[in-house]
Amino acid sequence: VGFARGLVVGASLFVLIFIHSTNMSGLTMIQGPLSSSLHAPTSAQSLTTSYLITMSSLLPLIGRLASVLSPRSIVLPSALLFALGSLAASQASSYAAFLAARIVMGVGGAGIVVMAVVFVIELTGPRTRGVVIGFVNAAFTMGVSVGAAVFGVLEPVVGWRPLFWFPSPIVLLAGIGLHLSLPTSMSLPPSEQTGKPASLRQRLASIDYLGAFLLTLTIVLFLHSLSAEIHPLPLLTSLLTLLLFTITEFRLAPDPIIPLSVLSSRPVLLSCLAQLGLMTARWAILFYTPILMLSLRAASPGKAGSLLIATNVGFSIGGLAIGWLHIRRQGSYYFAQLLSLLAFTLTVLALSLLTHPISIPISPSSFPSLSSSSSSSSSSSSSSTSSSSSPSTPFTAFVATICLNGIITGISLNYALVHILHLSHPSTSYVTTSLLATFRGFGGSFGTSLGGGIFFRVLRARLLRGFLSLDGHHHHHHDNNGELLSPEREQLMNELLGSPQLVWKEGFLGTRERQIAVEGYADAIGSVWRAAACLGVVVILVQAAAGWTAPGEGEERTLQEVEE
């Protein structure tokens, strides 16, 4: 690939990755106004998870399509689906329409993630691959960081609809540019049987559709079962479909979607599962940090989202530094990887301890107004002079801890990549690294879905208990658990569940109501992060069980040998 062609490919791919990753974090900052506009205040979580679940569940199938058709063939369809979905989302007038548009965007987003992996392998040599991987990671990191900040700043100014229609033509142009600039050599590979290119029908027939369907269905059912409320039937069904997928891959599929040599490798699968757990915990941090800033620190949406920039800058620094200073030899990084996972878990635990608020005399007017919308004036005077809740821990300690968490995450991911190459056979290194990327991608869906389930259950329970106490059981409306709850409190609780900005909105809550809301958000976020810390302990044990022995007795392999 020449310099000019490579520049166009790199720029186009950067734009696609950047816009895709902004959609992974940006909705955190606008889910309140968005769910209110769509008249679905209790469904805010699904507006975000619908995109992530779709994207993650389709990665194996689209990766397979890229290998049997050509990497070039997925570029235009992926860009077109993402652009159309984004445009449809901007015009949605109902919750169902917006959800459908986000699912279409998720299909396109899956194609973008596959491009990022495939093109790095196909278009780079051994000497430049590390730099290009860093470039791709930087694009993802920048998108996640900037997405929350930009969405938070622009939504109060222009509304949420332009945030979706504006990227649509940009994505389409980037997709066209990438498609036209790719070398023509990225076409159908020759058939192993005849030495001639296989027909399109033969290529499509070789895809393990049943395995892809069962794997996708398993992921969707599992994530849905553990969302805002636990659903036993989808959870049990996901276990059944997982069993059927395993039987299909080992017994029925002539060309499994995941090679049997990889499926049967204990070290590889355990390493992938460990990365899934790590990224699930990491996404729980990324997703709920802006919510903490909005609900506990009374930050503006822009400031709340900008904190992600700090932790993701730390992520980039950690990965680059450890690659330059330590990852310069062959072999296993077993103990270094375990040490990095332990450090990660400790930082998550520390963050969970930095969410507890205390009651102090403070005027809400000293905080920035988070919304200019009209609200109930009956509670305005009482909330402007009385005490309320504010976190007791120094803000600098929280920022330092979340930045340290980013640095350690970058270190751990680099160790994981090198170590899994050591654990895998050279002939499966491409599939192994793709599988590792797939499991990491699942972390976004798992982190938001599982974390969201804990968050909404705890927050709802805390708000319900607090508002029942304020209500004094004077009214006779029952909530889902049969407890007495006034209609006004029920409406207020539903609005607070969907919009953390309302906690410090001027005049929206009275003093005692704000106290309940702040304590509820603090307890809910702390519960999510304590669960993430417990997951970190499981990740350490799983990674430890993966071992340090390479395939083949006495085999030692370097990254250069794998690339050759």
Buried (B, 14 or more C-beta within 10 A) or exposed (E): BEEEBBEBBBBBBBBBBBBBBBBBBBBBBBBBBBBBBBEBBBBBBBBBBBBBBBBBBBBBBBBBBBBBBBBBBBBBBBBBBBBBBBBBBBEBEEBEBBBBBBBBBBBBBBBBBBBBBBBBBBBBEEEEBBEBBBBBBBBBBBBBBBBBBBBBBBBBEEBBBEBBBBBBEBBBBBBBBBBBBBBEEBBBEEEEEEEEEBEEEBBEEEBBEBBBBBBBBBBBBBBBBBBBEEBEEBBEBBEEBBEBBBEBBEEEBEEBBBBEBBBEBEBBBBBBBBBBBBBBBBBBBBBBBBBBBBBBBBBBBBBBBBBBBBBBBBBBBBBBBBBEEBBEEBEBBBEBBBBBBBBBBBBBBBBBEBBBBEBEEBEBEEBEBBBEEEBEEEBBEBBEEBBBBBBEBEEEEBEBBBBBBBBBBBBBBBBBBBBBBBBBBBEBBBBBBBBBBBBBBBBBBBBBBBBBBBBBBBBBBBBBEBBBEEBEEEBEEEBEEEEBBBEEBBEBBBBBBBBBBBBBBBBBBBBBBBBBBBBBBBBBBBBBBBBBBBBBBBBBEBBBEBBBBBBEEEEEBBBEBBBE
